[in-house]
Amino acid sequence: MITILIDRFMLFSLLLILALAPLPLGSNRPASWSLVALAVGGLVIAWGLLASVRPTLFRLQGRDALWPALLWGVVIAWLLFQASGPQFLWHPLWDLAAGLGEPTRGAISVAPFDTGTSAMRMMAYGGIFWLAVQTGRDSDNAHALSLGVLLVGLFYALYGLANEMLGTDSILWFEKWAYLDALTSTFVNRNSFATFAGLSMVTGLGMALRVLRRDEEEPIIRKRRTDLSRVGAGLILIAVAVIGVALVLTHSRAGLFSTGVGMATVMVAHLWRWRRIPGWGMIAGGAVLAASVLLFAAGTGTFERKVDKAEAGELGGRTWLFQRTISAIADEPLTGHGAGAFESYFQRYKNADFGGVYSISKAHNSYLEFAADAGIPALILVVVVIGGIALSSLAGMRKRKQDASYPAIGFAATALVALHSLVDFSLQIPAVAIMYATILGIGYAQAFPTGGGRHNRL
C-alpha cells in the first residue's frame, strides 16, 4: 500500500511539473527555470531516498538504466568543469580582460555563471527523464503520463485559440510583444509552441492507434467495451485535431513540417511493427487526413506568407548566423566557449553584414549552438545519448509483444525535435524540453520486455 502511495505521488508530481512548466513564457526565464530545477531536484532526491527503502520503485535497473545516466552525467560534469578549469584551458577572452587590468579568476567559459545555469537545466531535464523511466515502467503509469502529455497540450492549445478568437494581445499577465499575428499560447516564440503542440499531437496519435489496435487483437471482447474503446480513440483524435488547428495558426512552417514527420513516423512505426495496416488504423488515417484538410483550410496564412523584406532578412540572417556560429566552433572546437554563454561570446562574431542588432541570444540551430558552447565532443556525447535512447526504443518496439506504442511515440518525438532543432531552438525552451524528456522516458521505459504483470496490448 505504501509503495502504491509513493508511486502515485511521483506520478502526480511529474504531471504537475509538466502542466505548470509553460507558465509563464515556457519557463524560459531565470526564476521559472530555477523553480523547475528545484522541484525536479527535490523529486529526484525524494525518489532516491524512497527507493533505498522500497527497491520496487527501481523498476528499470542494470546497464539499461546505467549507461544513459552515466553518459548524461559526463556531459553535466563537463559543463560544470567549463565554469572553472585549469588556467591553460581558460578562454582567450580572460587574457584580454587581464590585459585591461581587470582582476580575473578565469574559466574555460566566457560566462561561468551562465554555464553553471546551463548545467543546472541539463540536470533537471535528465531528472525528468529518469523519473519518467522509473515511473513509466509500469504500464498504467505510462498510460497516465502519455494522457497527461496530450491533455496539457490540449489545454494550452485551447488557451491560445481563445486568445485568437478574443483578439487578446497578451500572454497571461504579460503584454505580447512578438509574433502579434501568430498563435503562441503562453510561449513567446511561435516555433516553441509549435514544437510543444507537435509533441502532444504525436503522443495523441500513438495513443489512438494503441487503443484501436488493442480492439483488433483481442479475439473475444464484449461489444460495449469495444464501443467505449472506439469512443475513447475518437475523443483522442478530436483532441489531436484541436491541437493541430492551434499549431497551424502559429504559422510555423518548420513546426508544421516537423510535426508531420513525427506523426508520419508514428504511423510508419505502427505498420512496421505489425507489418500490415490494422482495420481501425484505416479509420485513424482517414481522420488524420480529414483533419489535415481542415487545418490547411483554417491556416492558409501559414502557407501563403509572403517573403517580404523582413522575412527575407530573417532567412538571410539565419544563414549568416549558421556561418558565424561555425566560425565560433572552429575557434574553440574541443572546449567550446561556455555552455549557455552564446549571447556573451557571439558579440565577437558579429560584423557589418548583420548590423543593427544589439545582441543575439540563439543560433537558431541547437546542434551548432551546443557545439560552439560546449565543444564538438560534448555535442557528440549528447547525440549519442539521445540517439541511443531513441534507437533502443525503436528496437524495443519490435521486441515487445505488448505496449509497443510507447517506444514508437518516443522515437517519433525524437524525430520531430531532431528535425526542428536544425532551424530553431525550441528544445532549448524548458517547457518543451520537459515534455520531450517525459515522452522519451516513457518510450525508453517500455522498450524492454517485462517479467510479467498486467499490460495492455498495442
C-alpha positions, 0 to 999 in steps of 0.5 A: 500500500505504501509503495502504491502511495509513493508511486502515485505521488511521483506520478502526480508530481511529474504531471504537475511539473509538466502542466505548470512548466509553460507558465509563464513564457515556457519557463524560459526565464531565470526564476521559472527555470530555477523553480523547475530545477528545484522541484525536479531536484527535490523529486529526484532526491525524494525518489532516491531516498524512497527507493533505498527503502522500497527497491520496487520503485527501481523498476528499470535497473542494470546497464539499461538504466546505467549507461544513459545516466552515466553518459548524461552525467559526463556531459553535466560534469563537463559543463560544470568543469567549463565554469572553472578549469585549469588556467591553460584551458581558460578562454582567450577572452580572460587574457584580454580582460587581464590585459585591461587590468581587470582582476580575473579568476578565469574559466574555460567559459566566457560566462561561468555563471551562465554555464553553471545555469546551463548545467543546472537545466541539463540536470533537471531535464535528465531528472525528468527523464529518469523519473519518467523511466522509473515511473513509466515502467509500469504500464498504467503509469505510462498510460497516465503520463502519455494522457497527461502529455496530450491533455496539457497540450490540449489545454494550452492549445485551447488557451491560445485559440481563445486568445485568437478568437478574443483578439487578446494581445497578451500572454497571461499577465504579460503584454505580447510583444512578438509574433502579434499575428501568430498563435503562441499560447503562453510561449513567446516564440511561435516555433516553441509552441509549435514544437510543444503542440507537435509533441502532444499531437504525436503522443495523441496519435500513438495513443489512438492507434494503441487503443484501436489496435488493442480492439483488433487483437483481442479475439473475444471482447464484449461489444460495449467495451469495444464501443467505449474503446472506439469512443475513447480513440475518437475523443483522442483524435478530436483532441489531436485535431484541436491541437493541430488547428492551434499549431497551424495558426502559429504559422510555423512552417518548420513546426508544421513540417516537423510535426508531420514527420513525427506523426508520419513516423508514428504511423510508419512505426505502427505498420512496421511493427505489425507489418500490415495496416490494422482495420481501425488504423484505416479509420485513424488515417482517414481522420488524420487526413480529414483533419489535415484538410481542415487545418490547411483550410483554417491556416492558409496564412501559414502557407501563403506568407509572403517573403517580404523584406523582413522575412527575407532578412530573417532567412538571410540572417539565419544563414549568416548566423549558421556561418558565424556560429561555425566560425565560433566552433572552429575557434574553440572546437574541443572546449567550446566557449561556455555552455549557455554563454552564446549571447556573451561570446557571439558579440565577437562574431558579429560584423557589418553584414548583420548590423543593427542588432544589439545582441543575439541570444540563439543560433537558431540551430541547437546542434551548432549552438551546443557545439560552439558552447560546449565543444564538438565532443560534448555535442557528440556525447549528447547525440549519442545519448539521445540517439541511443535512447531513441534507437533502443526504443525503436528496437524495443518496439519490435521486441515487445509483444505488448505496449509497443506504442510507447517506444514508437511515440518516443522515437517519433518525438525524437524525430520531430525535435531532431528535425526542428532543432536544425532551424530553431531552438525550441528544445532549448525552451524548458517547457518543451524540453520537459515534455520531450524528456517525459515522452522519451522516458516513457518510450525508453521505459517500455522498450524492454520486455517485462517479467510479467504483470498486467499490460495492455496490448498495442 
